[in-house]
Amino acid sequence: MTAKDTGLTREGFMRWFGLGGKRRHGGGDGQRASSSTEGAGAEDPRDRRRRQTLEDISRFLLAHGLPVSTFTLDVAHDIVTGANPALAQLVAERVNSRDQITSDWLEDVIEAQNRENGVEQLHALVHRLESSVAAFSSTATAARTATKDYNTALKAHVGGLGAIGNDDVIAELTRLARDMISRTRDIERELSRSEKETRTLQKSLVDARREAEMDHLTGLPNRRAFEAVLRAEFAATRDSGEPLCVAFCDIDNFKRVNDAHGHEAGDRILRAVALSLAGISNDKCHVARHGGEEFVVLLRGKSTTEAWNILDDARERLAARKFVNRATDRPFGRISFSAGIADVHAYGDPREALRVADEALYRAKSAGRNCVLTADQSVADLEAARAA
């Protein structure tokens, strides 16, 4: 889930990270600093910003009991200055859920971000290579065609030269022309082989792109692949007038599974939920792993009510299954997910629709988990439906 937007102000960041609100004035260090400033003249704004950043970094480390190291200082700097907004959101979510911020957790998050950045770079490289290879393929095809045409025309001229007579000059010209025919034929064969190699390389690049856009744990498309599909489907349905819904699904109490059974067992649960959600996918329903224990679903041609029915049915079937850890024969307990759904075209911007779906997911979690809420449903609506 993404944190609710509290405004990217310094006070907003402090509230996100559990570090309090605005500073109090008129006492302690603040008063001494003020007196010092009055005595020495106006303070340089750059010095004041640097001092404030150092104070915020210190407060972040102290508030979460983190050790002072190069790593934690870098991380704290990126958080309090907004240099890494994705990390800031993850920290905010963890603070809101009252989970501890530890060095190990931060290292895992940074490692995951580095892997994702590597995938992005690979994706960009593959795209550039595909463009270059396509251009080369087109040039090679044109060159081979031109060479073949030239060879055909040259053969016709050679036949004409041979019919003129047996003069030594004509004979020499004929010999040279035939040599040129042989050479152009060799060039044509080389170009034909280059075309075949280019097609093979193009297929390899397509495979590399597919590999870069797949989540290897679950076999589902990853977030990058999903974002590309979302942009394409948004444009297509906006022009056709078809409905388009997006949903966030989050496994309930997944941390409890990892803590009780270990990460390998947690990975098996992730794959099981992914397989369950993949069962609803088709050419108009796209399912991807968004990250962690969160999945995202795009449903084309479905209203929010229809999307709710599809996801709630998937939720119900998953919650009814009995999962057992085969390594220990211990049951996992009920495995379920919560979900939030939004009508993409109701917001005009896919990113805004994702944010609204995430808020609906947050409400579903607050309502007791193992339920699905649409953007226009409240927790009261859900409770009323349950009571009925």
ZADREN-263284 format. One record per residue (C-alpha): x, y, z. Coordinates in steps of 0.1 Angstrom, whole numbers, plus 5000, padded with zeros to 4 digits. Each point is the difference from the previous one (the first is absolute). Example, Ala and Ser with C-alpha at 12.3 -4.5 7.8 and 13.67 -1.06 7.14 Angstrom:
// ZADREN-263284
512349555078501450344993
// end
This chain:
// ZADREN-263284
500050005000501150364995499850245028497350265000501350334987500750225030501850264978503749994994500850275025502549955028497249995025498249744979503249784999500450035038496449895006500549714976503149875018498650055035502450285008497450265012498750314984501450364999502750115023499150205030501550345002501150205030502249775021502949775002502349974970497550194978500250305023503849995002500349984962497750294997502150215025503249904982498550114967498950335013503650065013501849904968497650134974497749814976500849634996500949874965496949814987502349734987501549945034496649995016498849744974503149795006499550025038496449914996500849704979502649875025497550045028497349814980502449724992501049975037496350005011499249734975502849775011499350065037496249954996500549664985503049895020502249964970503849985002502150294986501749874969500750114964497049794988497550135026501250364995499649984962496549845004498950265026501250284977498149864970496849975022500050345017501050194969497649824977502849884978498549655000496250055001499349624994502049925031498350285019496649854992501149655011501350145033496850195005497949694994502149815025499750275026496250024995499749625005502250035031502649764987503650075010502550174977503249805002503350004981499349664986496650114987501650314984502749794984497449774985498050304986503150164985501149674985496649964984500150354987503449944985498749684983497150194986502350284987502149734983496949864983499150354988503450054985499949664983496550094987501350334985503149824985497849744984497850274985502950184985501549684987496749904984499850344982503649974988499549644988496850094982501750284982502949784990497649734988498350254978503350134986501349644994496849914981500250314978503749944993499449634991497150104977502150274983503049764996497749734984498650264976503550124991501149644994497149934977500650324980503849924998499349654986497950154972502850244990502649725001497849804975500050304978503750055001500749634990497850044969502150304987503049794989503349865011502050325003502549995029498550315017496649854999501349675013501750185029496950215008497949685000502549835024499950295024496250024999499749635007502450055030497750285013497049774996501849735022500950265026496550155002498649655003502349945030498850335015496449904995500649675019501750195028497150245003497649715000501949845029500150335019496250034996499549655015502450085029498150335006496749825002501549765026501350295020496650174999498449695014502649995027499350365009496349935002500749715024502350235021497250265002497549735011502549885026500550365013496350055003499249685019500049945038502149695004498549895033496449994989500349984962497750304996500850324982501850255022499050365008501950144970498249774976496650085017500650384997500649964962496749804997498250265021501150284978499049814968496649895014499250345013500650164966498049724982497050015023499950385001499650004962497549714999498050105031500449665017500249995038503349945017500649915036503249965020500349815033502749965027500049675018502149945031500549675019498650035035502549965030502849894977502650115025498549755024500649724974503750104996500550035038498449675008501149784971503050174984500650194968500149684978496549915011499050364995501249984964497949694995496950195012500850284977500149764971496849845011498250335001501550114967498749674984496650065015499850364986501449884967497049784997497850314993502450154973499249994963500550244971497950265018501149935036503750065007501549895033503550105012502150005031500450365011502649935027500349825034496749835008498050244978498449924966498350224975497149914976498850194969496549914988499050134965496350014991498849955036498150245022501150045036497149785011501149734975503650045011499049975036498149674993503049854982502550095028497749925028499449664985503849944997500450125036497449775013501449694982503550085013498850055036498249664999503249814992502049825026503750074998502549785018503850055003501249674986503450045015498650005035496449874996498850325018497050174985500450364988496650095012497650204977501850174971498050284986500450344983498450345002499450214969499050354989498550094966499850324980498450104967503050134980498050234978498350165029503350185009501450074965503549905011501149645005502350105029497250175018497849694995502849795015500250235030496349985006500049624996502849995026497950215024497149764995502349715009501150195031496450035011499449634993503049925023498650235026496649834997501449675012501849874969498849714977497750234981499750214968499050374999499450224970501150375001496450125007499349745027500550095037500749765028496450065012498749894966502149685003498749935036496550064989500449754971501549755024497250045024497449944972
// end
